[in-house]
């Protein structure tokens, strides 16, 4: 079962490390798709990998548009998203796919560690296994999922609708809310992603915009989740 690893890239100095971690997966039936979202810096870091990846260049449209472009080009059964400043542990795809196959899951996320700009491990972040209702209740307060830990069947994402390109910072949060209306998001309590914390990361630069979008998402999905709960009670 092929897994498509999609890496949106915009002026990120760590892109070579991200690509390297994707190509070094112990699970070999993968394709690595780098979507260059109109970058003007660090593009030369992709050059050494060009013959081993799919490279898509587009004008700047934001992370959601880059992810959608990658999904359109994907040939895998599964989608895994890797930010250009983060890295996958070598066994990430193998471990997560085995877990999902063992329980019949079409959507899952994992634990992760935070690292600094020099790859020094700072912290481990774990979630917990929840039923669908508890997970939705948590989604109404905050996003408990790191997008780069997610693996999903591509058909599920296409069925639910693509990433919302109107959201500049929280397209992942909105997608997990939407997918929770279709299926259960299973949690694998293993650290499989290295999530980089640095001054130029999106969440450090766009805090106010993220808060505003998050509030919009919470208002929107409160209604949907209430409707679903009512329907399940009858």
N, CA and C atoms as a LAMMPS dump frame, in Angstrom:
ITEM: TIMESTEP
0
ITEM: NUMBER OF ATOMS
702
ITEM: BOX BOUNDS ff ff ff
-5.0000000000000000e+02 5.0000000000000000e+02
-5.0000000000000000e+02 5.0000000000000000e+02
-5.0000000000000000e+02 5.0000000000000000e+02
ITEM: ATOMS id mol type element x y z
1 1 1 N 0.85 -1.197 0
2 1 2 C 0 0 0
3 1 3 C 0.881 1.241 0
4 2 1 N 0.789 1.991 -1.074
5 2 2 C 1.647 3.17 -1.212
6 2 3 C 1.183 4.296 -0.285
7 3 1 N 2.16 4.967 0.313
8 3 2 C 1.894 6.129 1.162
9 3 3 C 2.521 7.362 0.492
10 4 1 N 1.715 8.393 0.326
11 4 2 C 2.193 9.648 -0.271
12 4 3 C 2.539 10.631 0.844
13 5 1 N 3.816 10.962 0.96
14 5 2 C 4.264 11.942 1.965
15 5 3 C 4.329 13.302 1.274
16 6 1 N 3.515 14.232 1.75
17 6 2 C 3.423 15.544 1.095
18 6 3 C 4.102 16.6 1.97
19 7 1 N 5.047 17.309 1.374
20 7 2 C 5.817 18.33 2.099
21 7 3 C 5.566 19.698 1.455
22 8 1 N 4.705 20.539 2.066
23 8 2 C 4.555 21.913 1.573
24 8 3 C 5.812 22.702 1.942
25 9 1 N 6.312 23.49 1.001
26 9 2 C 7.577 24.2 1.232
27 9 3 C 7.451 25.672 0.847
28 10 1 N 7.767 26.541 1.838
29 10 2 C 7.814 27.975 1.546
30 10 3 C 8.966 28.605 2.341
31 11 1 N 10.057 28.907 1.644
32 11 2 C 11.201 29.637 2.234
33 11 3 C 11.665 29.07 3.572
34 12 1 N 11.817 27.749 3.637
35 12 2 C 12.191 27.122 4.909
36 12 3 C 13.594 26.532 4.819
37 13 1 N 14.452 26.941 5.753
38 13 2 C 15.86 26.525 5.743
39 13 3 C 16.053 25.053 6.079
40 14 1 N 15.032 24.403 6.641
41 14 2 C 15.178 23.012 7.1
42 14 3 C 14.652 22.001 6.082
43 15 1 N 14.293 22.439 4.888
44 15 2 C 13.633 21.581 3.901
45 15 3 C 14.441 20.322 3.575
46 16 1 N 15.775 20.449 3.497
47 16 2 C 16.592 19.274 3.15
48 16 3 C 16.503 18.189 4.222
49 17 1 N 16.426 18.618 5.499
50 17 2 C 16.311 17.64 6.587
51 17 3 C 14.955 16.935 6.55
52 18 1 N 13.918 17.694 6.213
53 18 2 C 12.572 17.111 6.111
54 18 3 C 12.534 16.059 4.996
55 19 1 N 13.034 16.427 3.812
56 19 2 C 13.021 15.491 2.675
57 19 3 C 13.833 14.242 3.006
58 20 1 N 14.994 14.454 3.601
59 20 2 C 15.858 13.334 3.962
60 20 3 C 15.139 12.354 4.886
61 21 1 N 14.415 12.876 5.877
62 21 2 C 13.715 12.007 6.838
63 21 3 C 12.58 11.233 6.158
64 22 1 N 11.992 11.839 5.132
65 22 2 C 10.924 11.145 4.387
66 22 3 C 11.512 10.032 3.524
67 23 1 N 12.601 10.323 2.848
68 23 2 C 13.22 9.331 1.958
69 23 3 C 13.851 8.174 2.727
70 24 1 N 14.196 8.407 3.991
71 24 2 C 14.87 7.375 4.796
72 24 3 C 13.904 6.448 5.536
73 25 1 N 12.633 6.501 5.197
74 25 2 C 11.656 5.645 5.875
75 25 3 C 11.978 4.162 5.667
76 26 1 N 11.804 3.387 6.736
77 26 2 C 12.044 1.941 6.631
78 26 3 C 10.976 1.294 5.746
79 27 1 N 9.792 1.881 5.686
80 27 2 C 8.732 1.407 4.788
81 27 3 C 9.014 1.979 3.404
82 28 1 N 9.148 1.103 2.412
83 28 2 C 9.691 1.547 1.123
84 28 3 C 8.643 1.936 0.074
85 29 1 N 7.386 1.508 0.255
86 29 2 C 6.378 1.826 -0.774
87 29 3 C 5.817 3.232 -0.532
88 30 1 N 6.692 4.214 -0.767
89 30 2 C 6.293 5.608 -0.532
90 30 3 C 6.595 6.448 -1.778
91 31 1 N 5.936 7.592 -1.834
92 31 2 C 6.339 8.641 -2.768
93 31 3 C 6.427 9.927 -1.958
94 32 1 N 7.444 10.728 -2.253
95 32 2 C 7.63 11.998 -1.533
96 32 3 C 7.327 13.122 -2.516
97 33 1 N 6.327 13.929 -2.155
98 33 2 C 5.887 15.028 -3.02
99 33 3 C 6.195 16.348 -2.324
100 34 1 N 7.093 17.128 -2.901
101 34 2 C 7.422 18.45 -2.35
102 34 3 C 6.67 19.497 -3.169
103 35 1 N 5.841 20.277 -2.489
104 35 2 C 5.082 21.328 -3.167
105 35 3 C 5.694 22.677 -2.816
106 36 1 N 6.374 23.254 -3.783
107 36 2 C 7.03 24.558 -3.614
108 36 3 C 5.971 25.646 -3.815
109 37 1 N 5.593 26.271 -2.702
110 37 2 C 4.487 27.239 -2.704
111 37 3 C 5.003 28.66 -3.001
112 38 1 N 5.705 28.793 -4.113
113 38 2 C 6.202 30.116 -4.519
114 38 3 C 7.416 30.584 -3.729
115 39 1 N 8.296 29.659 -3.351
116 39 2 C 9.47 30.021 -2.542
117 39 3 C 10.471 30.872 -3.324
118 40 1 N 11.127 31.768 -2.59
119 40 2 C 12.212 32.578 -3.168
120 40 3 C 13.535 32.306 -2.458
121 41 1 N 13.507 31.491 -1.394
122 41 2 C 14.725 31.159 -0.635
123 41 3 C 14.835 29.658 -0.436
124 42 1 N 16.06 29.18 -0.307
125 42 2 C 16.393 27.791 0.054
126 42 3 C 15.954 26.751 -0.988
127 43 1 N 15.565 27.206 -2.173
128 43 2 C 15.123 26.269 -3.221
129 43 3 C 16.269 25.345 -3.632
130 44 1 N 17.498 25.869 -3.558
131 44 2 C 18.667 25.057 -3.963
132 44 3 C 18.848 23.822 -3.078
133 45 1 N 18.266 23.853 -1.855
134 45 2 C 18.401 22.701 -0.949
135 45 3 C 17.611 21.479 -1.437
136 46 1 N 16.693 21.702 -2.372
137 46 2 C 15.878 20.597 -2.9
138 46 3 C 16.604 19.882 -4.041
139 47 1 N 17.494 20.596 -4.706
140 47 2 C 18.159 20.101 -5.918
141 47 3 C 18.725 18.682 -5.801
142 48 1 N 19.477 18.363 -4.733
143 48 2 C 20.08 17.021 -4.644
144 48 3 C 19.055 15.88 -4.61
145 49 1 N 17.792 16.187 -4.268
146 49 2 C 16.767 15.143 -4.113
147 49 3 C 15.849 15.024 -5.328
148 50 1 N 16.032 15.907 -6.316
149 50 2 C 15.05 16.032 -7.414
150 50 3 C 14.738 14.711 -8.129
151 51 1 N 15.745 13.821 -8.242
152 51 2 C 15.488 12.569 -8.976
153 51 3 C 14.79 11.51 -8.115
154 52 1 N 14.544 11.834 -6.828
155 52 2 C 13.897 10.851 -5.936
156 52 3 C 12.553 11.316 -5.406
157 53 1 N 12.149 12.497 -5.827
158 53 2 C 10.882 13.06 -5.335
159 53 3 C 10.045 13.558 -6.515
160 54 1 N 8.746 13.807 -6.221
161 54 2 C 7.917 14.561 -7.164
162 54 3 C 7.995 16.015 -6.716
163 55 1 N 8.323 16.894 -7.639
164 55 2 C 8.484 18.311 -7.28
165 55 3 C 7.429 19.12 -8.024
166 56 1 N 6.596 19.821 -7.258
167 56 2 C 5.544 20.651 -7.848
168 56 3 C 5.824 22.102 -7.484
169 57 1 N 5.893 22.961 -8.486
170 57 2 C 6.112 24.395 -8.216
171 57 3 C 4.831 25.129 -8.541
172 58 1 N 4.389 25.992 -7.636
173 58 2 C 3.162 26.761 -7.854
174 58 3 C 3.334 28.159 -7.281
175 59 1 N 2.422 29.055 -7.644
176 59 2 C 2.487 30.397 -7.045
177 59 3 C 2.008 30.321 -5.599
178 60 1 N 2.404 31.287 -4.795
179 60 2 C 2.116 31.25 -3.36
180 60 3 C 0.614 31.316 -3.073
181 61 1 N 0.126 30.311 -2.335
182 61 2 C -1.299 30.289 -2.009
183 61 3 C -1.565 29.827 -0.596
184 62 1 N -0.501 29.514 0.157
185 62 2 C -0.68 29.071 1.538
186 62 3 C -0.639 27.559 1.68
187 63 1 N -0.533 27.118 2.934
188 63 2 C -0.344 25.692 3.237
189 63 3 C -1.481 24.827 2.711
190 64 1 N -2.728 25.283 2.889
191 64 2 C -3.875 24.474 2.445
192 64 3 C -3.811 24.223 0.944
193 65 1 N -3.469 25.257 0.171
194 65 2 C -3.407 25.094 -1.289
195 65 3 C -2.256 24.178 -1.684
196 66 1 N -1.154 24.232 -0.938
197 66 2 C -0.011 23.346 -1.212
198 66 3 C -0.374 21.888 -0.897
199 67 1 N -1.054 21.67 0.22
200 67 2 C -1.48 20.311 0.57
201 67 3 C -2.449 19.762 -0.484
202 68 1 N -3.392 20.601 -0.904
203 68 2 C -4.36 20.164 -1.92
204 68 3 C -3.667 19.82 -3.239
205 69 1 N -2.672 20.63 -3.616
206 69 2 C -1.916 20.351 -4.847
207 69 3 C -1.185 19.007 -4.726
208 70 1 N -0.635 18.755 -3.546
209 70 2 C 0.06 17.486 -3.3
210 70 3 C -0.888 16.303 -3.35
211 71 1 N -2.072 16.454 -2.76
212 71 2 C -3.065 15.365 -2.755
213 71 3 C -3.545 15.075 -4.178
214 72 1 N -3.723 16.132 -4.972
215 72 2 C -4.137 15.937 -6.37
216 72 3 C -3.113 15.108 -7.148
217 73 1 N -1.837 15.309 -6.839
218 73 2 C -0.764 14.597 -7.552
219 73 3 C -0.462 13.224 -6.954
220 74 1 N -1.016 12.951 -5.776
221 74 2 C -0.666 11.731 -5.034
222 74 3 C -1.219 10.474 -5.699
223 75 1 N -0.432 9.41 -5.625
224 75 2 C -0.843 8.114 -6.17
225 75 3 C -0.986 7.072 -5.068
226 76 1 N -0.801 7.486 -3.838
227 76 2 C -0.859 6.531 -2.722
228 76 3 C -2.271 6.283 -2.233
229 77 1 N -2.419 5.235 -1.434
230 77 2 C -3.704 4.98 -0.764
231 77 3 C -3.809 5.87 0.479
232 78 1 N -2.642 6.162 1.069
233 78 2 C -2.607 6.947 2.307
234 78 3 C -1.848 8.252 2.105
235 79 1 N -2.225 9.229 2.926
236 79 2 C -1.604 10.558 2.907
237 79 3 C -0.91 10.777 4.247
238 80 1 N 0.325 11.251 4.197
239 80 2 C 1.017 11.706 5.412
240 80 3 C 1.594 13.079 5.102
241 81 1 N 1.402 14.014 6.024
242 81 2 C 1.844 15.393 5.813
243 81 3 C 3.094 15.637 6.654
244 82 1 N 4.096 16.21 6.025
245 82 2 C 5.316 16.57 6.752
246 82 3 C 5.622 18.036 6.496
247 83 1 N 5.644 18.849 7.55
248 83 2 C 6.025 20.259 7.393
249 83 3 C 7.504 20.341 7.045
250 84 1 N 7.882 21.379 6.312
251 84 2 C 9.257 21.477 5.814
252 84 3 C 10.278 21.754 6.917
253 85 1 N 9.826 22.092 8.117
254 85 2 C 10.786 22.284 9.219
255 85 3 C 10.772 21.122 10.226
256 86 1 N 9.963 20.092 9.965
257 86 2 C 9.872 18.947 10.871
258 86 3 C 10.514 17.705 10.249
259 87 1 N 10.565 16.624 11.021
260 87 2 C 11.139 15.372 10.518
261 87 3 C 10.34 14.174 11.004
262 88 1 N 10.33 13.133 10.179
263 88 2 C 9.752 11.851 10.584
264 88 3 C 10.84 10.969 11.19
265 89 1 N 10.48 10.218 12.232
266 89 2 C 11.321 9.131 12.717
267 89 3 C 11.346 8.068 11.611
268 90 1 N 12.461 7.336 11.494
269 90 2 C 12.637 6.4 10.372
270 90 3 C 11.532 5.352 10.246
271 91 1 N 10.963 4.954 11.376
272 91 2 C 9.927 3.899 11.354
273 91 3 C 8.516 4.459 11.324
274 92 1 N 8.384 5.762 11.116
275 92 2 C 7.074 6.426 11.235
276 92 3 C 5.996 5.771 10.377
277 93 1 N 6.248 5.697 9.085
278 93 2 C 5.219 5.172 8.177
279 93 3 C 4.94 3.699 8.473
280 94 1 N 5.99 2.921 8.68
281 94 2 C 5.825 1.481 8.95
282 94 3 C 5.006 1.232 10.213
283 95 1 N 5.347 1.918 11.29
284 95 2 C 4.658 1.704 12.584
285 95 3 C 3.19 2.136 12.514
286 96 1 N 2.97 3.305 11.921
287 96 2 C 1.607 3.847 11.905
288 96 3 C 0.702 3.032 10.974
289 97 1 N 1.243 2.62 9.846
290 97 2 C 0.456 1.827 8.904
291 97 3 C 0.098 0.468 9.498
292 98 1 N 1.067 -0.15 10.172
293 98 2 C 0.812 -1.451 10.822
294 98 3 C -0.275 -1.313 11.883
295 99 1 N -0.198 -0.229 12.658
296 99 2 C -1.199 0.03 13.695
297 99 3 C -2.589 0.195 13.074
298 100 1 N -2.672 1.002 12.016
299 100 2 C -3.971 1.256 11.39
300 100 3 C -4.552 -0.012 10.772
301 101 1 N -3.709 -0.792 10.119
302 101 2 C -4.182 -2.051 9.534
303 101 3 C -4.667 -3.022 10.6
304 102 1 N -3.996 -3.021 11.76
305 102 2 C -4.347 -3.982 12.818
306 102 3 C -5.712 -3.686 13.438
307 103 1 N -6.146 -2.428 13.383
308 103 2 C -7.457 -2.089 13.989
309 103 3 C -8.493 -1.645 12.947
310 104 1 N -8.117 -1.697 11.674
311 104 2 C -9.06 -1.296 10.619
312 104 3 C -9.353 0.197 10.617
313 105 1 N -8.325 1.011 10.852
314 105 2 C -8.499 2.471 10.94
315 105 3 C -8.206 3.131 9.593
316 106 1 N -8.932 4.216 9.296
317 106 2 C -8.622 4.986 8.088
318 106 3 C -8.056 6.372 8.42
319 107 1 N -7.831 6.624 9.732
320 107 2 C -7.335 7.934 10.164
321 107 3 C -6.688 7.797 11.544
322 108 1 N -5.452 8.299 11.684
323 108 2 C -4.803 8.212 12.999
324 108 3 C -3.787 9.341 13.18
325 109 1 N -3.4 9.538 14.443
326 109 2 C -2.327 10.487 14.77
327 109 3 C -1.483 9.894 15.887
328 110 1 N -0.321 10.503 16.153
329 110 2 C 0.617 9.907 17.111
330 110 3 C 1.171 10.954 18.079
331 111 1 N 1.977 10.481 19.012
332 111 2 C 2.741 11.373 19.899
333 111 3 C 3.926 11.943 19.114
334 112 1 N 4.592 12.953 19.681
335 112 2 C 5.749 13.554 18.999
336 112 3 C 6.687 14.188 20.017
337 113 1 N 7.917 14.466 19.573
338 113 2 C 8.829 15.246 20.423
339 113 3 C 9.02 16.613 19.779
340 114 1 N 9.297 17.612 20.604
341 114 2 C 9.688 18.917 20.075
342 114 3 C 11.215 18.978 20.042
343 115 1 N 11.734 19.639 19.004
344 115 2 C 13.189 19.824 18.877
345 115 3 C 13.473 21.295 18.59
346 116 1 N 14.721 21.722 18.825
347 116 2 C 15.082 23.112 18.52
348 116 3 C 15.761 23.188 17.147
349 117 1 N 16.287 24.352 16.806
350 117 2 C 16.867 24.553 15.473
351 117 3 C 18.111 23.702 15.239
352 118 1 N 18.688 23.168 16.321
353 118 2 C 19.876 22.303 16.187
354 118 3 C 19.54 20.82 16.377
355 119 1 N 18.257 20.499 16.295
356 119 2 C 17.757 19.119 16.43
357 119 3 C 17.873 18.546 17.844
358 120 1 N 18.029 19.42 18.83
359 120 2 C 18.098 18.965 20.224
360 120 3 C 16.667 18.728 20.729
361 121 1 N 16.451 17.561 21.305
362 121 2 C 15.11 17.216 21.803
363 121 3 C 14.779 18.05 23.029
364 122 1 N 13.587 18.66 23.017
365 122 2 C 13.167 19.528 24.122
366 122 3 C 12.123 18.854 25.014
367 123 1 N 11.17 18.184 24.399
368 123 2 C 10.009 17.733 25.154
369 123 3 C 9.288 16.611 24.41
370 124 1 N 8.538 15.788 25.135
371 124 2 C 7.665 14.791 24.492
372 124 3 C 6.22 15.189 24.727
373 125 1 N 5.419 15.131 23.65
374 125 2 C 4 15.514 23.76
375 125 3 C 3.133 14.302 23.451
376 126 1 N 2.328 13.914 24.443
377 126 2 C 1.434 12.766 24.278
378 126 3 C -0.023 13.201 24.373
379 127 1 N -0.87 12.517 23.646
380 127 2 C -2.314 12.713 23.762
381 127 3 C -2.872 11.5 24.513
382 128 1 N -4.122 11.162 24.31
383 128 2 C -4.675 9.958 24.931
384 128 3 C -5.76 9.374 24.03
385 129 1 N -6.035 8.112 24.214
386 129 2 C -7.095 7.482 23.425
387 129 3 C -8.439 7.999 23.913
388 130 1 N -9.307 8.363 22.967
389 130 2 C -10.623 8.924 23.319
390 130 3 C -11.691 8.337 22.411
391 131 1 N -12.936 8.297 22.912
392 131 2 C -14.016 7.961 21.991
393 131 3 C -14.351 9.207 21.156
394 132 1 N -15.214 9.031 20.178
395 132 2 C -15.454 10.117 19.218
396 132 3 C -16.037 11.365 19.891
397 133 1 N -16.955 11.146 20.835
398 133 2 C -17.601 12.286 21.495
399 133 3 C -16.597 13.074 22.342
400 134 1 N -15.754 12.369 23.099
401 134 2 C -14.729 13.045 23.923
402 134 3 C -13.754 13.81 23.039
403 135 1 N -13.4 13.2 21.902
404 135 2 C -12.476 13.833 20.963
405 135 3 C -13.096 15.12 20.408
406 136 1 N -14.367 15.059 20.048
407 136 2 C -15.049 16.249 19.522
408 136 3 C -15.166 17.33 20.596
409 137 1 N -15.434 16.93 21.828
410 137 2 C -15.496 17.919 22.918
411 137 3 C -14.171 18.64 23.087
412 138 1 N -13.081 17.883 22.958
413 138 2 C -11.747 18.475 23.063
414 138 3 C -11.466 19.408 21.882
415 139 1 N -11.898 19.003 20.686
416 139 2 C -11.703 19.835 19.491
417 139 3 C -12.377 21.207 19.624
418 140 1 N -13.444 21.267 20.404
419 140 2 C -14.133 22.551 20.58
420 140 3 C -13.369 23.511 21.491
421 141 1 N -12.361 22.981 22.198
422 141 2 C -11.539 23.834 23.075
423 141 3 C -10.205 24.191 22.408
424 142 1 N -9.596 23.213 21.736
425 142 2 C -8.272 23.407 21.114
426 142 3 C -8.008 22.242 20.18
427 143 1 N -6.938 22.35 19.421
428 143 2 C -6.574 21.261 18.509
429 143 3 C -5.582 20.323 19.192
430 144 1 N -5.991 19.079 19.505
431 144 2 C -5.096 18.162 20.209
432 144 3 C -4.162 17.385 19.281
433 145 1 N -4.231 17.684 17.974
434 145 2 C -3.536 16.87 16.97
435 145 3 C -2.432 17.676 16.297
436 146 1 N -1.235 17.127 16.256
437 146 2 C -0.157 17.704 15.456
438 146 3 C -0.314 17.156 14.036
439 147 1 N -0.518 18.057 13.068
440 147 2 C -0.821 17.646 11.695
441 147 3 C 0.188 16.698 11.09
442 148 1 N 1.46 16.852 11.458
443 148 2 C 2.507 16.017 10.87
444 148 3 C 2.544 14.613 11.451
445 149 1 N 1.692 14.345 12.445
446 149 2 C 1.607 12.978 12.977
447 149 3 C 0.452 12.215 12.333
448 150 1 N -0.327 12.88 11.493
449 150 2 C -1.547 12.282 10.946
450 150 3 C -1.251 11.4 9.736
451 151 1 N -1.942 10.27 9.675
452 151 2 C -2.001 9.485 8.446
453 151 3 C -3.468 9.202 8.161
454 152 1 N -3.861 9.387 6.898
455 152 2 C -5.264 9.211 6.534
456 152 3 C -5.378 8.583 5.159
457 153 1 N -6.455 7.838 4.951
458 153 2 C -6.739 7.361 3.598
459 153 3 C -7.067 8.583 2.734
460 154 1 N -6.442 8.664 1.583
461 154 2 C -6.653 9.825 0.705
462 154 3 C -8.113 9.918 0.278
463 155 1 N -8.757 8.788 0.06
464 155 2 C -10.173 8.814 -0.339
465 155 3 C -11.048 9.448 0.73
466 156 1 N -10.666 9.275 1.995
467 156 2 C -11.42 9.886 3.098
468 156 3 C -11.339 11.412 3.015
469 157 1 N -10.149 11.929 2.746
470 157 2 C -9.972 13.384 2.634
471 157 3 C -10.742 13.926 1.433
472 158 1 N -10.706 13.2 0.329
473 158 2 C -11.444 13.644 -0.863
474 158 3 C -12.955 13.633 -0.603
475 159 1 N -13.419 12.625 0.125
476 159 2 C -14.845 12.507 0.447
477 159 3 C -15.297 13.646 1.368
478 160 1 N -14.459 13.966 2.344
479 160 2 C -14.809 15.032 3.303
480 160 3 C -14.671 16.419 2.68
481 161 1 N -13.945 16.508 1.589
482 161 2 C -13.665 17.81 0.97
483 161 3 C -12.229 18.195 1.27
484 162 1 N -11.643 18.991 0.433
485 162 2 C -10.225 19.301 0.519
486 162 3 C -9.918 20.249 1.678
487 163 1 N -8.637 20.499 1.922
488 163 2 C -8.258 21.483 2.944
489 163 3 C -8.827 22.85 2.545
490 164 1 N -9.34 23.585 3.52
491 164 2 C -9.996 24.87 3.27
492 164 3 C -8.95 25.956 2.994
493 165 1 N -8.874 26.398 1.744
494 165 2 C -7.835 27.354 1.34
495 165 3 C -8.122 28.783 1.818
496 166 1 N -9.309 29.002 2.384
497 166 2 C -9.611 30.324 2.972
498 166 3 C -8.959 30.498 4.34
499 167 1 N -8.563 29.378 4.95
500 167 2 C -7.917 29.447 6.269
501 167 3 C -6.407 29.482 6.075
502 168 1 N -5.774 30.52 6.575
503 168 2 C -4.334 30.693 6.344
504 168 3 C -3.474 29.918 7.338
505 169 1 N -3.99 29.724 8.554
506 169 2 C -3.142 29.171 9.624
507 169 3 C -3.688 27.891 10.255
508 170 1 N -4.97 27.65 10.145
509 170 2 C -5.592 26.56 10.918
510 170 3 C -6.313 25.549 10.034
511 171 1 N -5.851 25.418 8.787
512 171 2 C -6.496 24.492 7.846
513 171 3 C -6.47 23.049 8.362
514 172 1 N -5.453 22.715 9.156
515 172 2 C -5.379 21.358 9.704
516 172 3 C -6.431 21.141 10.795
517 173 1 N -6.542 22.105 11.703
518 173 2 C -7.526 22.042 12.796
519 173 3 C -8.934 21.86 12.225
520 174 1 N -9.251 22.659 11.212
521 174 2 C -10.583 22.562 10.6
522 174 3 C -10.793 21.2 9.966
523 175 1 N -9.756 20.671 9.333
524 175 2 C -9.869 19.358 8.679
525 175 3 C -10.118 18.245 9.692
526 176 1 N -9.443 18.28 10.849
527 176 2 C -9.658 17.217 11.842
528 176 3 C -11.084 17.304 12.396
529 177 1 N -11.581 18.519 12.566
530 177 2 C -12.981 18.678 13.006
531 177 3 C -13.919 18.051 11.976
532 178 1 N -13.667 18.354 10.711
533 178 2 C -14.532 17.859 9.629
534 178 3 C -14.466 16.339 9.523
535 179 1 N -13.24 15.801 9.59
536 179 2 C -13.086 14.348 9.476
537 179 3 C -13.736 13.612 10.638
538 180 1 N -13.809 14.282 11.804
539 180 2 C -14.411 13.629 12.972
540 180 3 C -15.918 13.392 12.777
541 181 1 N -16.52 14.072 11.793
542 181 2 C -17.929 13.829 11.472
543 181 3 C -18.092 12.554 10.63
544 182 1 N -16.983 12.093 10.045
545 182 2 C -17.019 10.935 9.156
546 182 3 C -16.511 9.652 9.794
547 183 1 N -15.545 9.801 10.69
548 183 2 C -14.871 8.604 11.188
549 183 3 C -14.219 8.892 12.534
550 184 1 N -13.681 7.858 13.158
551 184 2 C -12.955 8.052 14.422
552 184 3 C -11.473 8.27 14.125
553 185 1 N -10.866 9.218 14.811
554 185 2 C -9.427 9.439 14.675
555 185 3 C -8.734 8.647 15.784
556 186 1 N -8.029 7.595 15.395
557 186 2 C -7.367 6.727 16.376
558 186 3 C -6.015 7.315 16.782
559 187 1 N -5.612 7.023 18.004
560 187 2 C -4.354 7.569 18.534
561 187 3 C -3.359 6.455 18.824
562 188 1 N -2.16 6.575 18.255
563 188 2 C -1.051 5.666 18.526
564 188 3 C -0.064 6.379 19.452
565 189 1 N 0.12 5.841 20.655
566 189 2 C 0.945 6.529 21.657
567 189 3 C 2.433 6.195 21.489
568 190 1 N 2.951 6.544 20.325
569 190 2 C 4.384 6.38 20.038
570 190 3 C 4.909 7.677 19.438
571 191 1 N 6.117 8.05 19.827
572 191 2 C 6.749 9.261 19.287
573 191 3 C 7.312 8.943 17.904
574 192 1 N 6.676 9.496 16.861
575 192 2 C 7.088 9.18 15.494
576 192 3 C 7.429 10.417 14.666
577 193 1 N 7.309 11.599 15.293
578 193 2 C 7.592 12.859 14.583
579 193 3 C 8.462 13.754 15.458
580 194 1 N 9.389 14.469 14.825
581 194 2 C 10.203 15.493 15.494
582 194 3 C 9.693 16.847 15.016
583 195 1 N 9.074 17.561 15.932
584 195 2 C 8.403 18.827 15.604
585 195 3 C 9.3 19.99 16.029
586 196 1 N 9.704 20.789 15.056
587 196 2 C 10.701 21.824 15.332
588 196 3 C 10.059 23.125 15.844
589 197 1 N 10.577 23.589 16.978
590 197 2 C 10.139 24.863 17.56
591 197 3 C 11.253 25.885 17.324
592 198 1 N 10.941 26.938 16.583
593 198 2 C 11.959 27.958 16.284
594 198 3 C 11.273 29.303 16.032
595 199 1 N 12.012 30.415 16.111
596 199 2 C 11.384 31.747 16.039
597 199 3 C 10.647 32.032 14.733
598 200 1 N 11.016 31.374 13.637
599 200 2 C 10.383 31.67 12.354
600 200 3 C 9.217 30.743 12.025
601 201 1 N 8.854 29.859 12.946
602 201 2 C 7.745 28.94 12.682
603 201 3 C 6.43 29.713 12.619
604 202 1 N 5.493 29.174 11.851
605 202 2 C 4.22 29.863 11.61
606 202 3 C 3.482 30.256 12.874
607 203 1 N 3.397 29.33 13.851
608 203 2 C 2.607 29.614 15.053
609 203 3 C 3.252 30.708 15.907
610 204 1 N 4.561 30.905 15.759
611 204 2 C 5.231 31.977 16.515
612 204 3 C 4.957 33.343 15.88
613 205 1 N 4.789 33.339 14.551
614 205 2 C 4.63 34.615 13.842
615 205 3 C 3.177 35.052 13.69
616 206 1 N 2.233 34.1 13.719
617 206 2 C 0.849 34.436 13.351
618 206 3 C -0.15 34.126 14.463
619 207 1 N 0.267 34.327 15.701
620 207 2 C -0.576 33.983 16.852
621 207 3 C -1.979 34.557 16.799
622 208 1 N -2.091 35.856 16.516
623 208 2 C -3.399 36.533 16.525
624 208 3 C -4.314 35.973 15.445
625 209 1 N -3.759 35.759 14.261
626 209 2 C -4.547 35.191 13.165
627 209 3 C -5.029 33.787 13.484
628 210 1 N -4.184 33.025 14.158
629 210 2 C -4.548 31.655 14.528
630 210 3 C -5.689 31.636 15.539
631 211 1 N -5.634 32.545 16.5
632 211 2 C -6.696 32.619 17.518
633 211 3 C -8.039 32.945 16.862
634 212 1 N -8.024 33.92 15.963
635 212 2 C -9.251 34.347 15.279
636 212 3 C -9.855 33.19 14.466
637 213 1 N -9.009 32.51 13.698
638 213 2 C -9.5 31.389 12.895
639 213 3 C -9.988 30.24 13.777
640 214 1 N -9.277 29.985 14.869
641 214 2 C -9.668 28.901 15.779
642 214 3 C -11.056 29.154 16.361
643 215 1 N -11.316 30.394 16.726
644 215 2 C -12.632 30.744 17.29
645 215 3 C -13.742 30.518 16.258
646 216 1 N -13.44 30.866 15.004
647 216 2 C -14.408 30.65 13.912
648 216 3 C -14.703 29.155 13.763
649 217 1 N -13.652 28.328 13.795
650 217 2 C -13.801 26.871 13.638
651 217 3 C -14.622 26.291 14.789
652 218 1 N -14.335 26.748 16.008
653 218 2 C -15.055 26.234 17.183
654 218 3 C -16.545 26.572 17.119
655 219 1 N -16.859 27.793 16.687
656 219 2 C -18.281 28.183 16.547
657 219 3 C -18.969 27.331 15.487
658 220 1 N -18.291 27.146 14.365
659 220 2 C -18.858 26.39 13.241
660 220 3 C -19.141 24.94 13.635
661 221 1 N -18.168 24.298 14.284
662 221 2 C -18.308 22.862 14.548
663 221 3 C -19.11 22.548 15.803
664 222 1 N -19.276 23.531 16.659
665 222 2 C -20.161 23.321 17.816
666 222 3 C -21.55 22.912 17.32
667 223 1 N -22.023 23.607 16.289
668 223 2 C -23.351 23.295 15.717
669 223 3 C -23.365 21.896 15.105
670 224 1 N -22.349 21.592 14.319
671 224 2 C -22.307 20.274 13.664
672 224 3 C -22.244 19.141 14.681
673 225 1 N -21.414 19.311 15.715
674 225 2 C -21.25 18.25 16.713
675 225 3 C -22.542 18.073 17.517
676 226 1 N -23.236 19.181 17.813
677 226 2 C -24.511 19.094 18.542
678 226 3 C -25.543 18.333 17.713
679 227 1 N -25.593 18.657 16.42
680 227 2 C -26.532 17.967 15.529
681 227 3 C -26.241 16.471 15.485
682 228 1 N -24.969 16.132 15.42
683 228 2 C -24.584 14.72 15.366
684 228 3 C -24.959 13.996 16.661
685 229 1 N -24.734 14.656 17.803
686 229 2 C -25.08 14.042 19.095
687 229 3 C -26.583 13.811 19.224
688 230 1 N -27.359 14.799 18.741
689 230 2 C -28.828 14.648 18.785
690 230 3 C -29.268 13.463 17.938
691 231 1 N -28.683 13.371 16.746
692 231 2 C -29.025 12.299 15.81
693 231 3 C -28.685 10.929 16.423
694 232 1 N -27.545 10.851 17.121
695 232 2 C -27.115 9.583 17.711
696 232 3 C -27.969 9.177 18.903
697 233 1 N -28.609 10.193 19.537
698 233 2 C -29.447 9.888 20.7
699 233 3 C -30.786 9.291 20.273
700 234 1 N -31.239 9.643 19.063
701 234 2 C -32.576 9.19 18.616
702 234 3 C -32.51 7.856 17.908
